[in-house]
């Protein structure tokens, strides 16, 4: 048979495995294709074949650093001054900060933490629209206003159902981005 290469392995049924392999001319083509792929990667990455793994690891590290910088810059831009006196509205006895922000949903909670004022009753409501999906995060330091109740109000406005979390931080989603501002207005009206 000569040389062979196992190219896949799978379960057929309980206790039975299937192994697929190539030999002969098919193996030669397979090896040539893999060598061509390695050479293309080497040229694209401008590094020797033996250093491709290290180069990719380095590039992944750079991408992570840049993604963190982008998240930090988006947070700074969205917070626009942080929790200073002019960044909130006084609604009854609560500081209310409501914003539609251009950032990924996964970053909303950290931004809400940045914006809330822990020593003053405060409600922060953030709405993000990404690829037609709406995400809402509500943070509350108010003993009177539960974040879960407030996020559910916002979820109804943007076509979502439910929402959940803790009394101090909750999240919901929806699929009607045209009502992002209405979600904030509904929370404000409830306050």
Beta strands, then each sheet from edge to edge (+ up, - down):
strand 1: 4-13
strand 2: 16-23
strand 3: 89-91
strand 4: 94-101
strand 5: 122-130
strand 6: 133-140
strand 7: 164-166
strand 8: 169-174
sheet 1: 1+ 2-
sheet 2: 3+ 4- 5- 6+ 8- 7+
end
